Amino acid sequence: MSATTAGDIQAPGAAEPNHGLRIFIIWLPIAVVADILLYFVYGPHIPPGRMSDTAASQQFDIKVMSVLAAPIMAFVLIFMAYSLIVWRHRDGDDEDGPALFGHARIQATWITVTAVIVLFLAGFGTYELAWPGFAGAGGGEGPAPIWTPKGGAPLQVQVVAQQWRFTYRYPQFGGFETTELMLPVGKPIQFNVTSLDVIHSFWAYQLGVKADANPGVNNVAFTTAEQTGNVTVRCDELCGLWHGAMFNFGKVVSAAAFETWAQQTEAQLASVTKMLPAYATTYDPTVVPQINKAMAKAGIGGANGYYYPPNDPVQP
């Protein structure tokens, strides 16, 4: 037998230390510190931010789930490290550990803790999605939304998706259509999202809004911008060759600035708006050439009713 250091092998008859208590004492302060850092230090910087009520709601949800997950992750890592240090193989100790055939207290604790976590997350998630103040957390609710935001009649903005561009119609301002997404701060927004060809997905990142754009379907999503600034809009559904180039940018401005912009744009595009089909929640794809003709008159390039990046000389 090779030489061993003192304490490598437990002396016969020596009491086994309370490993559970040891692990708990190590785990508790680490879990508390991790949760405090996650919620108060890192939490305010978690995407998508707090530019809108829906974005703030999603940030809060992620913070709550992070606070729940951190202690579990800390326990797994601490238990693994403790096992490698305390129960590692030692020279001269080639015996098998004692056989275990069940432990009612551990089993009951495991079942109880996991059941409480799962049921809490189910209830929390349902509340966050269903509570009217969150209006579906920025997700599309279909043509007949169950929950609507408070604060008066919303500003309606129709998102019209097609390969490979988003355009926006404002029915409360004559139904003009533009590639520029402009929103007022502090007013509920109702996005009516649809498509003229294939399935797309309207993702206004900083607003915490994401709704599928399906042809023949009006998918409603609500949000209220609480801060001014720029908004990045991307298609989040693989929609063809130039899917990666299907993005643009919008702005959240003051209510007065938005009103001025909307009235000026309505007047400037009045002749183009007359060429468009009447505003509707969905459009027959056969109107695409007509819409493209109007867009071309407005100075927006396209071909055969489908839009392509202007720097690409070859159209598919």
C-alpha positions as CSV (number, residue, x, y, z in Angstrom):
1,M,0.0,0.0,0.0
2,S,1.3,3.4,-0.9
3,A,2.0,6.0,1.8
4,T,-1.0,8.2,2.6
5,T,-1.3,11.5,4.3
6,A,-3.1,12.0,7.6
7,G,-6.8,12.3,7.1
8,D,-6.9,10.8,3.6
9,I,-8.7,7.8,5.0
10,Q,-11.4,8.3,7.6
11,A,-10.5,6.6,10.9
12,P,-12.6,3.5,11.8
13,G,-15.6,4.5,13.9
14,A,-15.2,8.2,13.1
15,A,-18.5,10.1,12.7
16,E,-19.5,11.0,9.2
17,P,-19.7,14.8,8.9
18,N,-23.0,16.4,8.0
19,H,-22.3,16.9,4.3
20,G,-25.7,18.4,3.6
21,L,-25.2,21.1,6.2
22,R,-21.8,21.9,4.8
23,I,-23.1,22.3,1.3
24,F,-26.0,24.4,2.5
25,I,-23.7,26.8,4.4
26,I,-21.5,27.2,1.3
27,W,-24.5,27.5,-1.0
28,L,-26.7,30.0,0.9
29,P,-24.4,33.1,0.8
30,I,-23.4,32.4,-2.8
31,A,-27.0,32.1,-3.9
32,V,-28.1,35.3,-2.1
33,V,-25.2,37.3,-3.6
34,A,-25.9,35.9,-7.1
35,D,-29.6,36.9,-6.8
36,I,-28.8,40.4,-5.6
37,L,-26.3,41.0,-8.4
38,L,-28.7,39.6,-11.0
39,Y,-31.7,41.6,-10.0
40,F,-30.2,44.9,-9.0
41,V,-27.0,45.2,-10.9
42,Y,-27.4,43.2,-14.1
43,G,-31.2,43.3,-14.2
44,P,-31.7,46.9,-15.5
45,H,-29.5,46.0,-18.5
46,I,-31.3,42.8,-19.5
47,P,-32.7,43.0,-23.1
48,P,-35.0,44.2,-24.5
49,G,-34.7,47.1,-22.0
50,R,-37.5,49.5,-20.8
51,M,-38.4,51.5,-23.9
52,S,-42.0,50.4,-23.7
53,D,-44.3,48.8,-21.2
54,T,-44.1,45.4,-23.0
55,A,-40.3,45.6,-23.1
56,A,-40.2,46.4,-19.4
57,S,-42.6,43.5,-18.7
58,Q,-40.3,41.1,-20.5
59,Q,-37.2,42.4,-18.7
60,F,-39.0,41.9,-15.4
61,D,-40.0,38.3,-16.4
62,I,-36.4,37.5,-17.3
63,K,-35.1,39.0,-14.0
64,V,-37.6,36.8,-12.1
65,M,-36.6,33.7,-13.9
66,S,-32.9,34.5,-13.5
67,V,-33.4,34.9,-9.8
68,L,-35.1,31.5,-9.6
69,A,-32.5,29.8,-11.8
70,A,-29.3,31.2,-10.1
71,P,-29.6,29.4,-6.8
72,I,-30.3,26.1,-8.6
73,M,-27.3,26.6,-10.8
74,A,-25.2,27.6,-7.8
75,F,-26.3,24.4,-6.0
76,V,-25.4,22.2,-8.9
77,L,-21.9,23.7,-9.3
78,I,-21.2,23.7,-5.5
79,F,-22.4,20.1,-5.2
80,M,-20.2,19.1,-8.1
81,A,-17.1,20.9,-6.6
82,Y,-17.8,19.5,-3.2
83,S,-18.1,16.0,-4.6
84,L,-14.8,16.3,-6.5
85,I,-13.0,17.6,-3.4
86,V,-14.5,15.6,-0.5
87,W,-15.5,12.3,-2.2
88,R,-12.7,12.0,-4.7
89,H,-10.8,8.7,-4.9
90,R,-7.9,8.5,-2.4
91,D,-4.9,6.3,-2.4
92,G,-5.5,3.1,-0.4
93,D,-9.3,3.5,-0.5
94,D,-10.6,1.0,-3.0
95,E,-13.8,0.0,-1.3
96,D,-17.2,0.7,-2.7
97,G,-19.5,3.2,-1.0
98,P,-22.5,2.1,1.0
99,A,-25.5,0.9,-1.1
100,L,-28.4,3.3,-1.0
101,F,-31.9,2.1,-1.5
102,G,-33.9,5.2,-1.0
103,H,-34.2,8.3,1.1
104,A,-37.7,9.5,1.9
105,R,-36.7,12.9,3.0
106,I,-34.6,13.7,0.0
107,Q,-37.3,12.3,-2.4
108,A,-40.0,14.3,-0.7
109,T,-37.8,17.5,-0.7
110,W,-37.0,17.0,-4.4
111,I,-40.6,16.5,-5.5
112,T,-41.9,19.4,-3.4
113,V,-39.2,21.9,-4.5
114,T,-39.5,21.0,-8.2
115,A,-43.3,21.0,-8.1
116,V,-43.4,24.4,-6.4
117,I,-41.0,25.9,-9.0
118,V,-42.9,24.5,-11.9
119,L,-46.4,25.5,-10.6
120,F,-45.1,29.0,-9.7
121,L,-43.7,29.5,-13.2
122,A,-46.9,28.3,-14.8
123,G,-49.0,30.7,-12.7
124,F,-46.5,33.6,-13.1
125,G,-46.3,33.1,-16.8
126,T,-50.1,32.9,-17.2
127,Y,-50.5,36.1,-15.1
128,E,-48.0,38.0,-17.1
129,L,-49.5,37.0,-20.4
130,A,-53.1,37.4,-19.4
131,W,-53.1,40.5,-17.2
132,P,-54.6,43.3,-19.3
133,G,-51.9,45.8,-18.3
134,F,-49.3,43.7,-20.2
135,A,-51.5,43.1,-23.2
136,G,-50.0,39.8,-24.2
137,A,-46.5,41.0,-23.5
138,G,-46.1,42.4,-27.0
139,G,-46.9,39.2,-28.8
140,G,-49.5,38.8,-31.5
141,E,-53.0,37.9,-30.3
142,G,-54.6,37.2,-33.6
143,P,-57.5,39.2,-35.2
144,A,-59.6,39.3,-32.0
145,P,-57.4,40.1,-29.1
146,I,-58.6,39.1,-25.6
147,W,-56.7,41.8,-23.8
148,T,-56.4,45.4,-24.7
149,P,-54.3,48.2,-23.1
150,K,-55.7,50.9,-21.0
151,G,-55.3,54.6,-21.7
152,G,-57.9,55.4,-24.4
153,A,-58.2,54.5,-28.1
154,P,-54.8,53.3,-29.4
155,L,-53.0,54.6,-32.4
156,Q,-53.3,52.0,-35.2
157,V,-50.3,51.1,-37.3
158,Q,-50.6,48.5,-39.9
159,V,-47.5,46.5,-40.6
160,V,-47.5,45.2,-44.1
161,A,-44.8,42.6,-44.7
162,Q,-43.6,41.3,-48.1
163,Q,-40.5,40.0,-49.7
164,W,-38.4,41.7,-48.4
165,R,-39.6,44.9,-46.8
166,F,-41.9,46.3,-44.1
167,T,-44.2,49.1,-44.9
168,Y,-46.6,50.9,-42.5
169,R,-50.1,52.2,-43.0
170,Y,-51.7,54.8,-40.7
171,P,-55.5,54.4,-41.1
172,Q,-56.3,57.2,-38.7
173,F,-54.3,59.6,-41.0
174,G,-56.0,58.8,-44.3
175,G,-54.4,55.4,-44.7
176,F,-51.1,56.6,-46.1
177,E,-48.3,54.0,-46.4
178,T,-44.6,54.6,-45.8
179,T,-41.5,52.7,-45.1
180,E,-40.8,54.9,-42.1
181,L,-42.1,53.7,-38.7
182,M,-42.9,56.7,-36.5
183,L,-44.5,56.3,-33.1
184,P,-45.5,58.8,-30.3
185,V,-44.3,58.3,-26.8
186,G,-46.9,57.7,-24.1
187,K,-49.8,56.6,-26.3
188,P,-51.0,53.0,-26.7
189,I,-50.1,51.5,-30.1
190,Q,-52.1,48.8,-31.9
191,F,-50.0,47.0,-34.5
192,N,-52.1,45.2,-37.1
193,V,-49.6,42.8,-38.7
194,T,-50.2,41.1,-42.0
195,S,-48.4,39.8,-45.1
196,L,-48.8,40.1,-48.9
197,D,-46.9,36.9,-49.8
198,V,-45.2,34.4,-47.4
199,I,-45.0,34.2,-43.7
200,H,-42.8,36.9,-42.1
201,S,-42.4,38.0,-38.5
202,F,-42.5,41.6,-37.3
203,W,-40.0,42.1,-34.5
204,A,-39.6,45.6,-33.1
205,Y,-36.8,44.7,-30.7
206,Q,-36.6,47.7,-28.3
207,L,-40.4,47.8,-28.0
208,G,-40.6,44.1,-27.0
209,V,-43.1,43.4,-29.8
210,K,-43.0,40.3,-32.0
211,A,-45.9,39.2,-34.1
212,D,-46.1,36.8,-37.1
213,A,-47.1,38.3,-40.4
214,N,-49.3,35.8,-42.1
215,P,-51.0,36.3,-45.5
216,G,-54.7,36.8,-45.1
217,V,-54.5,37.2,-41.3
218,N,-54.6,40.3,-39.1
219,N,-52.3,39.6,-36.1
220,V,-52.8,42.3,-33.4
221,A,-50.1,43.3,-30.9
222,F,-50.1,46.2,-28.4
223,T,-47.4,48.3,-26.8
224,T,-47.0,51.7,-25.3
225,A,-43.6,53.4,-25.8
226,E,-42.4,55.0,-22.6
227,Q,-39.1,56.5,-23.9
228,T,-38.1,58.3,-27.1
229,G,-35.4,56.8,-29.3
230,N,-34.6,54.6,-32.2
231,V,-36.3,51.2,-32.8
232,T,-34.8,48.3,-34.8
233,V,-37.3,46.3,-36.9
234,R,-36.3,42.9,-38.2
235,C,-38.0,40.0,-39.9
236,D,-37.7,37.0,-37.5
237,E,-39.1,34.3,-39.8
238,L,-37.1,32.8,-42.6
239,C,-38.9,34.2,-45.6
240,G,-36.7,33.7,-48.6
241,L,-33.4,34.6,-50.2
242,W,-33.1,38.1,-48.8
243,H,-34.5,37.4,-45.4
244,G,-31.4,38.7,-43.7
245,A,-31.7,42.1,-45.5
246,M,-35.3,42.6,-44.3
247,F,-35.0,45.2,-41.7
248,N,-35.4,48.9,-41.1
249,F,-35.5,51.4,-38.3
250,G,-38.2,53.4,-36.6
251,K,-38.4,56.2,-34.1
252,V,-40.3,57.0,-31.0
253,V,-40.8,60.8,-30.8
254,S,-42.9,63.2,-28.7
255,A,-46.6,63.3,-29.2
256,A,-46.4,66.8,-30.8
257,A,-43.6,65.7,-33.2
258,F,-45.5,62.7,-34.2
259,E,-48.7,64.7,-34.9
260,T,-46.7,67.1,-37.1
261,W,-45.0,64.3,-39.0
262,A,-48.2,62.4,-39.6
263,Q,-50.1,65.4,-40.9
264,Q,-47.2,66.4,-43.2
265,T,-46.8,62.9,-44.5
266,E,-50.5,62.4,-45.1
267,A,-50.5,65.6,-47.2
268,Q,-47.3,64.7,-49.1
269,L,-48.5,61.2,-50.0
270,A,-52.1,62.1,-50.7
271,S,-51.8,61.4,-54.4
272,V,-50.0,58.1,-53.8
273,T,-52.6,57.0,-51.1
274,K,-55.4,57.3,-53.8
275,M,-53.6,54.7,-55.8
276,L,-53.6,52.2,-52.9
277,P,-56.4,49.8,-52.2
278,A,-58.8,50.9,-49.5
279,Y,-57.4,50.3,-46.0
280,A,-58.3,46.8,-44.8
281,T,-56.9,44.5,-42.1
282,T,-55.7,42.1,-44.9
283,Y,-55.1,42.3,-48.6
284,D,-55.6,40.0,-51.5
285,P,-52.1,39.2,-53.0
286,T,-53.3,40.3,-56.4
287,V,-53.2,43.9,-55.3
288,V,-49.4,43.7,-54.9
289,P,-48.7,45.1,-58.3
290,Q,-51.0,48.0,-57.6
291,I,-49.2,48.7,-54.3
292,N,-45.8,48.4,-56.0
293,K,-46.9,50.9,-58.6
294,A,-47.8,53.4,-55.9
295,M,-44.6,52.7,-54.0
296,A,-42.6,53.3,-57.2
297,K,-44.3,56.6,-57.6
298,A,-43.3,57.4,-54.1
299,G,-39.7,56.7,-55.0
300,I,-39.4,53.3,-53.5
301,G,-37.8,50.8,-55.9
302,G,-39.2,47.3,-56.5
303,A,-39.7,44.7,-59.1
304,N,-42.7,42.5,-59.9
305,G,-44.3,43.5,-56.6
306,Y,-41.4,42.3,-54.5
307,Y,-38.8,44.5,-52.9
308,Y,-35.0,43.9,-53.0
309,P,-32.0,45.5,-51.5
310,P,-31.1,48.5,-53.7
311,N,-27.4,47.5,-53.8
312,D,-28.2,44.1,-55.4
313,P,-28.1,44.3,-59.2
314,V,-29.4,40.8,-59.8
315,Q,-33.0,40.0,-58.9
316,P,-33.9,36.4,-58.1
